[in-house]
Amino acid sequence: MILSPPGTARGWRQDPALAVVVNRVINAAGKRFPEAKPGDLRLSLILPGQAEARGFSHCGGRQGYPASLIKLFFMVFAAAEIEAGRLGNSREVRQALAAMIASSSNDATSHIVDILTDTTSGPALEPTAFARWLHRREAINRFFARWRWPELAGSNLTQKTWYEAPYGRERQSRHEVKDNGNRLSSDGVARLLLAVERGEAVSRRRSLAMLRLMARFPERIAPKNPWDQMTGFLGEGLPPGARLWSKAGWSSKTRHDAAIVELARGRRFILAVMTFGRPLAANQRLLPFIAREVTRGVARL
């Protein structure tokens, strides 16, 4: 059982050929969509490979609000707690994990965070009780800090996701504790997917279970369905015959997606894209365009 992948090295080797692909994609996106300024984009691309992974990223180390991409980290933490026997693998837990990933349910996510950290949402707390509550909620940060991945340096994973604003003790945590909003980089998200793809995220059995939660079906895209996490996201831009395991995230100021893709001939790549600002959050054509351009670039290698 691998609970703490060893070492502090990056998860992939910087590759000049992939640098060409990534830079071409960023340039092409800017030409096609003038609102897609390079500084508002984060893109991390990895080819897993048999032995050593190769990759390259554009602004991949810059932290930003991850929206529902953070649910991938809640999923992995839950898998580790189940594997260690600290969390029962009940039907309710399985249903909540499936809803959190498949339909990005914030209600299911709230339940998962509560049972992982022994915290609950509710009225504001007095300082001593709030300090205890906050320490328990930070269990997710402590878990991933043990992995010692440079791609996760500076990340914060303490907040739930919300349809509206947080209230009570959740608002205390988000707004009264300095610099306590959720933060991730596209490199950090891509590295997590690499661990899942390789069967190293907790264990091979748990990694396979997580892949099943993330599985999507590009051939079944229903037009104008905002909940399928493919329409307006990377999955919409994949070619026929591709397989997809992914998790999207969006808000009024973000549109993100992170995916493991297997092309029809078996080649796999990992792609994490984060976009920031209202114009890009509203743009449902950019991420499919990026997926198409990345696929073309990878196919030429």
C-alpha positions in Angstrom: 0.0 0.0 0.0 1.5 3.3 -1.1 0.2 6.1 1.2 3.2 8.4 0.7 4.9 8.3 -2.7 8.6 8.6 -2.0 10.9 11.4 -2.8 10.7 15.1 -3.5 11.5 15.1 -7.2 9.1 16.3 -9.8 6.7 13.7 -11.1 8.0 14.0 -14.7 11.0 15.0 -16.8 10.8 18.3 -18.7 10.6 17.4 -22.4 11.5 19.7 -25.2 9.1 18.1 -27.7 6.2 18.6 -25.3 7.4 22.2 -24.7 6.8 22.8 -28.4 3.3 21.3 -28.2 2.3 23.3 -25.1 3.7 26.6 -26.5 1.9 26.0 -29.8 -1.4 25.3 -28.0 -1.1 28.5 -25.9 -0.3 30.6 -29.0 -3.1 29.0 -31.0 -5.6 29.6 -28.2 -4.6 33.2 -28.0 -5.1 33.7 -31.7 -8.5 31.9 -31.8 -9.8 33.6 -28.6 -8.3 37.0 -28.0 -9.6 37.0 -24.4 -7.4 34.0 -23.7 -4.4 35.9 -22.4 -1.4 33.7 -21.6 -1.3 34.9 -18.0 -4.9 33.7 -17.4 -4.1 30.1 -18.5 -2.4 27.3 -16.7 -1.7 24.1 -18.7 0.1 21.0 -17.7 0.7 18.1 -20.1 2.2 14.7 -19.2 2.9 11.6 -21.2 3.0 8.8 -18.6 5.3 6.4 -20.4 6.4 2.9 -19.3 9.2 4.0 -17.0 9.7 7.8 -16.8 7.0 10.3 -17.4 7.6 13.3 -19.7 5.9 16.6 -19.4 5.8 20.3 -19.8 3.6 23.1 -18.5 2.6 26.7 -19.1 2.4 28.6 -15.8 1.9 25.2 -14.3 3.4 26.1 -10.9 1.2 29.1 -10.3 -1.5 28.6 -7.7 -5.1 29.6 -8.2 -8.6 28.8 -7.1 -9.2 25.2 -8.2 -13.0 25.2 -8.0 -14.2 21.5 -8.1 -10.8 20.2 -9.1 -10.1 20.0 -5.4 -12.6 17.1 -5.2 -10.0 14.9 -6.8 -7.9 15.4 -3.7 -10.8 14.7 -1.4 -11.4 11.5 -3.3 -7.7 10.4 -2.9 -7.7 11.2 0.8 -11.0 9.2 1.3 -9.4 6.3 -0.6 -6.4 6.4 1.8 -8.7 6.5 4.8 -10.7 3.5 3.5 -7.6 1.6 2.8 -6.2 2.2 6.2 -9.5 1.2 7.9 -10.2 4.6 9.4 -13.2 5.2 7.2 -15.8 2.6 6.6 -16.5 1.8 2.9 -20.3 2.0 3.4 -22.9 2.3 0.7 -23.5 5.9 1.8 -19.8 6.7 1.5 -19.6 5.1 -2.0 -22.7 7.0 -3.1 -21.3 10.3 -1.9 -17.9 9.7 -3.6 -19.6 8.9 -6.8 -21.8 12.0 -6.7 -18.9 14.2 -5.8 -16.9 13.1 -8.8 -19.6 12.1 -11.4 -21.9 15.0 -11.0 -19.7 17.3 -8.9 -22.3 17.4 -6.1 -21.4 20.0 -3.5 -23.7 18.4 -1.0 -21.9 15.1 -1.4 -18.6 16.8 -1.1 -19.6 18.5 2.1 -20.4 15.1 3.6 -17.1 13.6 2.5 -15.1 16.5 4.0 -17.0 16.2 7.2 -16.4 12.5 7.7 -12.7 12.8 6.6 -11.9 15.7 9.0 -14.4 15.2 11.9 -15.8 18.6 11.3 -19.3 19.9 10.5 -20.6 23.2 9.1 -22.7 25.2 11.4 -22.9 28.5 13.4 -19.8 30.5 14.1 -17.6 29.2 17.0 -15.9 31.0 19.8 -12.1 31.2 19.4 -11.0 28.1 21.3 -13.6 25.9 19.8 -12.9 27.3 16.3 -9.1 26.7 16.7 -9.9 23.0 17.4 -12.3 22.8 14.5 -9.7 24.4 12.2 -7.0 22.0 13.2 -9.2 19.0 12.4 -10.2 20.5 9.0 -6.5 20.9 8.1 -6.1 17.1 8.2 -6.3 17.1 4.4 -3.4 19.5 4.1 -1.4 17.4 6.6 -2.1 14.2 4.6 -0.8 15.6 1.3 2.2 17.4 3.0 3.5 13.9 3.8 3.8 13.2 0.1 6.4 15.9 -0.2 5.6 16.7 -3.8 7.1 20.0 -5.0 4.0 20.5 -7.2 1.8 20.8 -4.1 4.0 23.3 -2.3 1.8 26.2 -1.3 -1.4 24.4 -1.9 -4.4 24.7 0.5 -7.2 22.1 0.6 -9.2 23.1 3.6 -12.4 24.6 2.1 -15.6 22.9 1.0 -17.1 23.9 -2.3 -20.3 25.9 -2.4 -23.2 26.9 -4.6 -23.3 30.2 -2.8 -21.2 31.8 -0.1 -20.1 29.9 3.1 -21.7 30.8 6.4 -21.0 30.4 10.1 -17.8 28.6 10.9 -17.1 27.9 7.2 -17.1 31.7 6.7 -14.8 32.1 9.7 -12.4 29.6 8.1 -12.5 31.1 4.6 -12.6 34.8 5.4 -11.3 35.3 9.0 -8.2 33.1 8.7 -5.5 34.8 6.6 -4.9 33.3 3.1 -7.0 30.3 3.8 -8.8 29.9 0.4 -8.3 26.8 -1.6 -5.3 26.9 -3.9 -3.8 24.5 -6.4 -1.6 24.6 -9.5 -2.2 22.7 -12.7 1.1 20.9 -12.1 -0.2 19.7 -8.7 -3.5 18.4 -10.3 -1.6 16.7 -13.1 0.7 15.0 -10.7 -2.2 13.6 -8.8 -3.7 12.2 -11.9 -0.3 10.7 -12.8 -0.3 8.8 -9.5 -3.9 7.6 -10.2 -3.0 6.6 -13.7 0.0 4.6 -12.5 -1.8 2.9 -9.7 0.3 4.7 -7.1 -2.5 6.8 -5.5 -2.9 4.8 -2.3 -2.8 1.4 -4.0 -3.4 -0.1 -7.4 -6.8 -1.4 -6.3 -7.9 2.0 -5.0 -6.5 3.8 -8.0 -8.6 1.6 -10.3 -11.7 2.3 -8.2 -11.0 6.1 -8.5 -10.6 5.7 -12.3 -14.0 4.1 -12.4 -15.5 7.1 -10.6 -13.8 9.5 -13.1 -14.8 7.6 -16.2 -16.7 9.6 -18.8 -18.0 8.7 -22.2 -17.3 11.3 -25.0 -19.5 9.5 -27.5 -22.5 10.1 -25.2 -22.2 13.9 -24.9 -25.6 15.5 -24.6 -25.7 19.0 -26.1 -26.1 21.8 -23.6 -25.9 19.6 -20.6 -23.8 21.6 -18.0 -23.6 18.7 -15.6 -21.9 16.1 -17.8 -18.5 17.8 -17.3 -17.7 17.3 -21.0 -19.9 19.9 -22.8 -17.7 23.0 -22.8 -14.8 21.1 -21.3 -11.9 18.9 -22.6 -14.0 15.9 -23.4 -16.0 17.7 -26.0 -12.8 18.2 -28.1 -11.6 14.6 -28.1 -11.6 12.5 -31.3 -13.8 9.5 -31.9 -12.7 6.4 -30.1 -10.9 8.3 -27.2 -11.4 7.2 -23.6 -11.7 9.8 -20.8 -11.3 9.9 -17.1 -11.8 13.5 -15.8 -13.0 16.0 -13.3 -14.0 19.5 -14.3 -14.4 22.6 -12.1 -16.1 25.9 -12.7 -17.3 29.1 -11.1 -18.2 32.6 -12.2 -14.5 33.3 -12.6 -12.9 30.0 -13.4 -13.3 27.1 -15.9 -11.0 24.2 -15.3 -10.6 20.6 -16.3 -8.2 17.7 -15.6 -8.2 14.5 -17.6 -6.5 11.3 -18.3 -7.0 10.6 -22.1 -6.4 7.4 -24.0 -6.6 7.8 -27.8 -8.0 5.2 -30.1 -4.5 3.7 -30.8 -3.8 3.4 -27.1 -1.6 6.4 -26.4 -2.3 8.1 -23.1 -1.7 11.7 -21.9 -2.7 13.7 -18.9 -3.9 17.2 -19.3 -4.8 19.8 -16.7 -6.1 23.2 -17.7 -7.1 26.0 -15.4 -8.5 29.3 -16.8 -9.2 32.5 -14.8 -11.4 35.5 -15.3 -15.0 36.0 -16.2 -14.5 36.0 -20.0 -12.8 32.6 -19.9 -15.2 31.2 -17.3 -18.0 31.9 -19.8 -16.2 30.6 -22.8 -17.4 27.0 -23.6 -15.3 26.7 -26.7 -11.8 27.2 -25.3 -11.3 23.9 -23.4 -12.6 21.8 -26.3 -10.2 23.7 -28.6 -7.3 23.1 -26.3 -8.1 19.4 -26.2 -8.2 19.2 -30.0 -4.9 21.0 -30.3 -3.1 18.9 -27.6 -4.4 15.7 -29.2 -3.0 16.8 -32.6 0.3 17.7 -31.1 0.7 14.5 -29.1 -0.3 12.4 -32.1 2.6 13.9 -34.1 5.2 12.8 -31.5 
